[in-house]
């Protein structure tokens, strides 16, 4: 029992001062409970409202892709500069130190390879393992217009429903096959479906024409996929255009870990995403850091 000796009665109740009630900073997240918002604030920087996610989950369907042959050699040095690690549970447990204090967006879909139909996926992680890993979010693909569209949407619904039970947000990833249109119209459709079903943020591809329509029509934050490796300046320009047109960050992999100087590149990306730096200035930063590191 608490010692009551010396207990003083409260006096300063702030009478006449309205109770401070801060609005949560993230688009579409005001109605979420405390745990959901707390995890989302680990993913999105409350100051900039944006995020730099480091994607290295490619191996779950591509195997040892270029730059990911040895995660301990290529990814570990990049972890300090990322806000979020987008990874599989196998990669995390085998190759990433748990002492890094970075948010984890756990890849929870799988069940196919590049040798088969990509849209034929299942939920590959049970919620209790996501909790054990202390994931800040869970991710799954949806393939709108594909052979297995219904199955992929069902996977998203399952993940969202179980995520709500434990306060873990879900990232809906708009997967595309080689025969799908990569247009603002298509991505607006796919992103809106993911958000309407309950995804708390959405990952999609940047398109040059009308990308602002994609972000405006999606009621939750959008992060863009880095996509295939392109020249560093082009990747920085893509990131800047996306942020300028309403995106809330990037989930970039190959354009970082396949760069000639991955650490310099992720620092340059951070300048664009969090400091609203121009692509040209960020590219100058990249070259300076590249020369210093080399």
LOFIBA-826304 format. One record per atom (N, C-alpha, C, CB): x, y, z. Coordinates in steps of 0.2 Angstrom, whole numbers, plus 2048, in hexadecimal, padded with zeros to 3 digits. Glycine has a CB too. Example, Ala and Ser with C-alpha at 12.3 -4.5 7.8 and 13.67 -1.06 7.14 Angstrom:
<pts>
8427E4827
83E7EA827
8427F0827
8397EA82D
8407F5823
8447FB824
840800827
8467FD81D
</pts>
This chain:
<pts>
8047FA800
800800800
804806800
7FB800806
80280B7FC
8068117FC
807815803
8048167F7
80C818804
80D81C80A
80982280A
81581D80C
80582380E
80082980E
80382F812
7FA827811
80982E816
80C834819
80E839815
81183181E
80C83F816
80F845812
80B84680C
816844810
80584280B
801843805
7FE849805
7FC83D804
7FE84D7FF
7FB8547FF
7F58537FA
8008597FC
7F08577FB
7EA8577F7
7EC85C7F1
7E485A7FB
7E98597EB
7EB85D7E5
7E78647E5
7E88597DF
7EB8697E2
7E88707E2
7E88737DB
7ED8747E6
7ED8717D7
7ED8747D0
7E986F7CB
7F48757CE
7E38717CA
7DF86D7C5
7DE8707BE
7D886C7C8
7E18767BD
7E18797B7
7DA87C7B5
7E38757B2
7D687E7BA
7CF8807B9
7CF8867B4
7CC8837BF
7CB8857AF
7CB88A7A9
7CF8897A3
7CC8917AC
7D48847A4
7D888379E
7D687D79B
7E08817A1
7D487D794
7D1878791
7D6872790
7CF87A789
7D386C791
7D7866790
7DB865789
7D385F792
7E1864789
7E4864783
7E385D77F
7EC865783
7E185D779
7DF857775
7E385876F
7D8856775
7E885476E
7EC855767
7E9850762
7F3853768
7E885375C
7E684F756
7EB84B754
7E3853751
7EA844753
7F0840750
7F2842749
7ED839750
7F8843748
7FB846742
7FA84273C
802847743
7F883C73C
7F8838736
7F2837732
7FB831737
7F283872C
7EC838728
7E7832729
7ED839720
7E183372A
7DC82D72B
7DD829731
7DD829725
7E182B736
7E282773C
7DF829742
7EA82673D
7DB82F742
7D9832748
7D482D74C
7D5838746
7D1829749
7CC82474C
7CF81E74F
7C6823748
7D681D74E
7D9817750
7DA817758
7DF81674D
7DB81275B
7DC812762
7E4813764
7DB80B766
7E581476A
7EC81776C
7F2812769
7ED817773
7F180C76A
7F6807768
7F8807760
7F4800769
7F280875C
7F3809755
7F780F753
7EC809751
7F5815756
7F881B755
7FF81B757
7F4821758
80081875D
80781875F
80C81475B
807814766
80980E758
80D80B753
80E80E74D
80A804752
80981274A
80A816744
80F81C745
803818742
80F81E74B
81482474D
81B82174D
812827753
81C81B74E
82281874D
824817746
823811751
81F817741
82181673A
82181D737
81B812737
81D821738
81D828735
82082D73A
81682A733
824831738
82883673C
82283B73E
82E839739
82183C744
81C841746
81D848744
81A84174D
82484A743
826850741
82585273A
82D852743
82784D736
82684E72E
82084B72C
82C84B72B
81D846730
81784272D
81983D728
81284772A
81F83C727
821837722
826831724
82583B71C
82782D720
82B827722
83082571C
827821724
83682271F
83A81F71A
83B81871C
84282271A
837813718
83780C71A
83D809715
830809718
841805718
846801715
8437FA713
84C800719
8427F970D
83F7F270B
8447ED709
83A7F3705
8447E870C
8497E270B
8457DB70B
84F7E270F
83F7DB70A
83B7D570A
83A7D2704
8347D770D
83E7D46FF
83E7D16F8
83F7C96F8
8437D46F3
8437C76FC
8457C06FC
83F7BB6FD
84A7BF701
8397BD700
8347B9701
8317B66FB
82E7BC705
8327B96F5
8307B66EF
8357B66E9
82A7BA6EC
83B7BB6EA
8407BB6E5
8467B76E7
8427C26E4
8477B56ED
84D7B26F0
8527B76F1
84F7AC6EA
8597B56F0
85E7B96F1
85F7BF6EC
8657B56F2
85B7C46EC
85C7C96E6
8627CD6E7
8567CE6E7
8647D06E2
86A7D46E2
86A7D96E7
86B7D76DB
86F7D96EC
8707DE6F1
86D7DB6F8
86C7E46F0
86A7D56F7
8677D26FD
86A7CB6FE
85F7D16FD
86F7C96FB
8727C36FB
8747C1703
8797C26F7
8777C6706
8797C670D
8767CC711
8817C670E
8707CB714
86D7D0718
8717D371D
8667CE71B
8767CF720
87A7D2726
87F7D6723
87D7CC729
8817D671C
8867DA71A
8837E0716
88A7D6715
87D7E0713
87A7E5710
8757EA713
8777E3709
8717E6717
86C7EA71B
86D7ED722
8667E571B
8717E9725
8737EB72C
8757F272D
8787E672F
87A7F4728
87D7FB728
878800726
8837FB723
8727FE723
86D803721
868804727
86A80171B
86780072B
862800730
861806734
8627FA735
867809736
86780F73A
864815737
86E81173C
863815730
86181B72C
85A81A72A
86581C727
85781472C
85081372A
84B81572F
84F80C727
84581772E
840817733
83D811734
83B81D731
83C80D72F
838806730
83C80172C
83180772D
83C7FB72E
83E7F572B
8397F1728
8437F172F
8387F1721
8337ED71E
8367E671C
8307F0717
8347E1720
8387DB720
8347D5722
83E7DB724
8367CF720
8337C9722
8367C7729
8357C371D
8327C272C
8347C0733
83A7BC733
82E7BC736
83B7B872D
8417B472D
8487B972C
8417B0727
8477BE728
84D7C3727
84E7C672E
84B7C8722
8497C8732
84A7CC738
84E7C773D
8447CE73B
84B7C173E
84E7BD743
8557BA741
8497B7744
8567BA73B
85D7B7739
8627BC738
85C7B3733
8607C2736
8657C7734
8657CE737
8657C772D
8607D073A
8607D773D
85F7D7744
8597DA73A
8647DB747
8647DB74F
85E7DE751
86A7DF751
85B7DB757
8557DE75A
8567E475E
8517D975E
85D7E675F
85F7EC763
85F7F275E
8667EB765
85C7F2758
85C7F8754
8577FD755
85C7F674D
8517FB759
84C80075B
848803755
84F80575F
84880074F
84580274A
83E7FF749
849801743
839803747
832800746
8337FA740
82D805743
82F7F5741
82E7F073C
8287EF739
8307E9740
8287EF732
8227EE72E
8237E772C
8217F3728
81F7E272F
8207DB72E
81D7D8727
81E7D7734
8207D6723
81D7D371D
81A7CC71F
8237D1717
8137CC71E
80F7C7720
80B7C371B
80A7CA725
80D7C4714
80B7C170F
8107BC70C
8077C5709
80E7B7708
8137B3705
80F7AD702
8187B070A
8137A86FF
8107A26FD
8117A16F5
8097A26FE
8157A56F2
8177A46EB
81E7A76EA
8127A86E6
8207A66E4
8277A86E2
8267AB6DB
82C7A26E1
82C7AE6D8
82C7B16D2
82B7AC6CC
8337B56D1
82B7A66CE
82A7A16C9
82379F6C8
82D79A6CB
81E7A26CC
8177A16CC
8137A76CC
81579C6D2
80D7A76CC
8087AC6CC
8097B06D2
8017AA6CB
80B7B76D2
80D7BB6D8
8077BC6DC
8107C16D6
8017BC6D9
7FB7BE6DD
7F87B86E2
7F67C16D9
7FB7B26E1
7F97AD6E5
7FC7AC6EB
7FA7A66E1
7FA7B16F0
7FD7B16F6
7F97AF6FC
8007B86F8
7FB7AE702
7F87AD708
7FA7B170E
7F87A570A
7F77B2713
7FA7B5719
7FF7B071C
7F47B671E
8057B271D
80A7AD71E
80D7AE725
8107AE719
80A7B3729
80C7B4730
8067B4735
8107BA731
8067B073A
8007B173F
8017B7743
8007AB743
7FC7BA746
7FC7C074A
8007BF750
7F57C274C
8007B9753
8047B9759
80C7B9758
8037B275D
80E7B7752
8157B8750
8177BF74F
8177B474A
8127C374C
8137CA74B
8147CE751
80D7CD747
8107CC756
8107CE75D
8177CD760
80B7CC761
8197C675F
8207C4762
8267C975F
8217BD761
8257CA759
82A7CE755
82A7D5757
82A7CD74E
8247D775A
8237DE75C
8227E3756
8287E1761
81F7E0751
81E7E474B
81A7EA74C
81A7DF746
81C7F0749
8187F6749
8127F6744
81C7FC748
8137F173F
80E7F1739
80F7EA736
80E7F7734
8097E8733
80A7E272F
8087E3727
8057DC731
80B7E0723
80A7E271C
8087DC717
8107E5719
8037DD713
8017D870E
8007DB707
7FB7D3711
8007D7702
7FF7DA6FB
7F77D96FA
8037D66F6
7F57DD6F5
7EF7DC6F2
7F07DD6EB
7E97E16F4
7ED7D96E7
7EE7D96DF
7E77DA6DC
7F17D26DD
7E67E06DB
7DF7E26D8
7E07E16D1
7DE7EA6D9
7DB7DD6CE
7DB7DB6C7
7DE7D56C5
7DD7E16C3
7E17D16CA
7E57CB6C9
7E17C56C9
7EB7CB6CE
7E47C06C8
7E07B96C8
7DE7B86CF
7E57B36C5
7E27B96D4
7E17B86DB
7DF7BE6DF
7E67B46DE
7DB7C36DC
7D97C96DF
7D67C86E5
7D57CD6DA
7D07C46E5
7CC7C26EB
7D07C06F1
7C67BE6E9
7D57BB6EF
7D97B86F4
7DD7BD6F8
7DD7B26F1
7E07C16F4
7E57C66F6
7E17CB6FB
7E97CA6F1
7DB7CD6F9
7D77D26FD
7D57CE703
7D17D46F9
7D37C8703
7D17C4709
7D77C470E
7CF7BD707
7DD7C470B
7E37C4710
7E47CA713
7EA7C270B
7E37D0710
7E37D6713
7DD7D7718
7E27DC70E
7D77D5717
7D27D571C
7D47D1722
7CB7D3719
7D67CB721
7D87C7727
7DD7CA72B
7DB7C0724
7E27CD728
7E87D172B
7E57D772F
7ED7D3727
7E17DB72C
7DE7E172F
7DA7DF735
7DA7E572A
7D67D9735
7D17D773A
7D67D5740
7CD7D2738
7DB7D173F
7DF7CE744
7E37D4747
7E37C9742
7E57D9743
7E97DE745
7E67E374A
7EC7E273F
7DF7E4749
7DB7E874D
7DB7E5754
7D47E974B
7DB7DE755
7DA7DB75B
7E17DC760
7DA7D375A
7E67DE75C
7EC7DF760
7EF7E675F
7F27DA75E
7EC7EA75C
7EE7F175B
7F47F2756
7F07F4761
7F47ED751
7FA7EE74C
7F77F0745
7FD7E774B
7F97F6743
7F77F873C
7F97F4737
7FA7FF73B
7F67F4731
7F77F072B
7F97F5725
7F17EC729
7FE7F3721
8007F671B
7FD7F2715
8077F771A
7F97F5711
7F77F270B
7FB7F3705
7EF7F470A
7FE7EF702
8037F06FD
7FF7EE6F6
8097EB6FE
7FF7F36F2
7FC7F26EB
8017EE6E6
7FA7F96E8
8007E86E6
8057E46E2
8027E46DB
8057DC6E4
8077E46D6
8057E46CF
8097DF6CB
8077EB6CC
8057DC6C6
8087D76C2
80B7DA6BC
8047D16C0
80E7D76B8
8117DA6B1
80C7DC6AD
8167D56AE
8067D96AD
8017DB6A8
7FC7E06AB
7FD7D56A6
7FD7E36B1
7F97E86B4
7FB7EF6B2
7F87E76BB
7F67F46B1
7F77FB6B0
7FA7FE6B6
7F07FE6AD
7FF8026B5
8028066BA
80080D6B9
80A8056BA
7FA80E6BA
7F78156B9
7F48186BF
7F28156B3
7F381E6C0
7F08216C5
7E981E6C6
7F08296C5
7E681D6C1
7DF81A6C2
7DF8136C5
7DC81A6BB
7E480F6C3
7E58096C6
7E78096CE
7EA8046C2
7EC80D6CF
7EE80E6D6
7E98116DA
7F58116D6
7E58166D8
7E08196DC
7DB8146DE
7DC81F6D8
7D980F6D9
7D480A6DA
7D78056E0
7D38066D4
7DD8036DF
7E07FE6E3
7E18016EA
7E77FB6E1
7E48076EB
7E580A6F1
7DF80C6F5
7E98116F0
7DA80E6F1
7D380F6F5
7D08096F7
7CE8136F0
7D18046F4
7CE7FD6F6
7D17FB6FC
7CF7F86F1
7D87FB6FD
7DC7FA703
7DA7FE709
7E37FA701
7D9804708
7D780970D
7D080870F
7D881070B
7CB80770B
7C480570C
7C47FF710
7C0805706
7C87FA70F
7C87F4713
7CB7F471A
7CB7EE70F
7CE7FA71B
7D17FB721
7D97FB722
7CF7F5726
7DC7FB71C
7E37FC71D
7E5803720
7E77FB716
7EA803724
7EC809728
7F080E724
7EE80872F
7F480B71F
7F880E71A
7F980A715
7FF81171D
7FB80D70F
7FB809709
80280A705
7F580B704
805805702
80B8066FE
8098056F7
810801700
80B8096F3
8098096EB
80F80C6E7
80380D6EA
80E80C6E1
81380E6DC
8128156DA
81480A6D6
8178196D9
8178206D7
8168206CF
81D8246D9
8118246CD
8108256C6
81182C6C4
80A8226C3
81482E6BE
8158356BD
80F8396BC
8198356B6
80A8366B9
8048396B7
7FE8386BC
8018376B0
7FC83E6BF
7F683E6C4
7F783A6CA
7F083B6C0
7FE83A6CD
7FF8366D3
7FB83A6D9
8068366D5
7FA8406D8
7F78446DE
7EF8416DE
7F784B6DD
7ED83E6D9
7E683C6D9
7E68356DE
7E383A6D2
7EB8326DD
7EC82B6E1
7EC82D6E9
7F28276DF
7F08326EB
7F18346F2
7EB8376F4
7F78386F3
7E883B6F0
7E283F6F2
7DC83B6F4
7E08456ED
7DB8356F0
7D68316F0
7D682B6F5
7D482E6E9
7DC82B6F8
7DD8266FD
7DD829704
7E48226FC
7D9827708
7D782A70F
7DD829714
7D1829711
7E2824713
7E7823717
7EE824714
7E781B71A
7F3825718
7FA826715
7FC82170F
7FF82771A
7FF82470A
802820705
80A821705
8008226FE
80D81B705
81581B704
8168186FD
81881770A
81B81A6FA
81C8176F3
8228126F3
81E81D6EE
82180D6EF
8268086EE
82C80B6EA
8238026EB
8328096EC
83780B6E8
8388086E1
83E8096EC
8358026E0
8357FE6DA
83C7FC6D8
8328036D5
83D7FB6D1
8437F96CF
8497FE6CF
8437F76C7
84F7FC6CF
8558006D0
8558056CA
85B7FC6D0
85580B6CC
8568116C7
85C8156C9
8508156C6
85E81A6C5
86481E6C7
8628226CD
8668236C1
8678236D1
8668276D8
86282D6D7
86C8286DB
8648316D2
8608386D2
8598366D0
86383C6CC
8578326CB
8518306CA
84C82E6D0
85082B6C4
85082A6D4
84C8276DA
84A82D6DF
8508226DD
84F8316DF
84E8376E4
84983C6E1
85583B6E5
84983C6DA
8438406D7
83C83D6D8
8458426D0
83C8376D7
8368336D8
8338346E0
83782B6D7
8388336E4
8368346EB
83383B6ED
83C8336F0
8378406EA
8358476EB
82E8496E8
83A84C6E8
82D8466E2
8278476DE
8218446E2
8278456D7
82283E6E5
81D83B6E9
81B83E6EF
81F8346EA
8208416F3
81F8446F9
81B84B6F7
8258466FD
81D84E6F2
81A8546F0
8138546EE
81E8586EA
81184E6EB
80B84C6E9
8068486EE
80B8486E2
8098486F4
8048466FA
80683F6FD
7FE8456F7
80C83C6FB
80E8366FE
811837705
8138326F9
811832709
813833710
81A830711
80E831715
81D82E70C
82482B70D
825826707
824827713
82B822708
82D81D703
82E816707
83381F700
82D811703
82F80A705
834808700
829805706
83A80A701
83F8096FC
8448036FD
8438106FB
8467FF6F8
84A7FA6F9
8507FA6F5
8477F36F9
84F7F86EE
8547F76E9
8587FD6E8
8517F46E3
8548036E8
8578096E7
85B80C6EC
85280F6E5
85B8086F2
86080A6F7
8668046F7
85C80A6FE
8647FE6F9
8697F96FA
86D7F76F3
8667F36FD
86A7F96ED
86E7F76E7
8717FE6E5
8697F56E2
8718036E9
8758096E7
87C8086E7
87280F6EB
88080C6E4
88780C6E4
88980E6EB
88A8116DF
8858126EF
8878136F6
8808136FA
88A81A6F6
87E80E6FC
87880D700
877812706
877806702
87C81370A
87B81770F
87A81E70D
881817714
87E821708
87D827706
876828702
882829700
8748236FF
86D8236FC
867824701
86C81D6F7
868820706
86282070B
86282770F
86381A710
868829710
868830713
86583570E
870832715
867835708
86483A703
85C839703
8678386FC
85A833703
853831703
850835709
85182A703
85383470F
850837715
85083E714
85583571B
854842711
854849710
84E84B70C
85B84B70D
84D847707
847849703
840847707
8478446FD
84084270A
83A84070E
838844714
83A83970F
83D845718
83C84871E
83E85071E
840845724
84285271A
84485971A
84285D714
84C85971A
83E85A710
83B85D709
84185F705
83686270B
84685C705
84C85E701
84A85D6FA
85385B703
84D8616F5
84C85F6EE
8508596EC
84E8656EA
84E8566E6
8528506E4
8598526E2
84E84D6DE
85A8586DF
86085A6DD
86585B6E3
8608606D9
86385E6E8
86785F6EE
8688596F1
8638646F3
8638546F2
86484E6F5
86984A6F1
85E84A6F5
86984B6EA
86E8476E6
87584A6E7
86C8486DF
8768506E8
87C8536EA
87F8506F1
87C85B6EA
87A8506F5
87C84D6FC
87E8456FB
87684D701
87A8426F7
87C83B6F5
88383A6F3
8778386F0
88583E6EE
88C83E6EB
8918406F0
88C8426E5
8908456F4
8958476F9
8968416FE
89284D6FD
89083E701
891839705
894833702
88A837708
8928316FC
89582C6F9
89D82C6F8
89282B6F1
89F8326F7
8A78336F6
8AA8336FD
8A883A6F3
8A6835702
8A9835709
8A982D70B
8A583970E
8A482A70A
8A482370C
8A981E709
89D82070C
8AA820702
8AE81C6FE
8B681E6FF
8AC81D6F7
</pts>
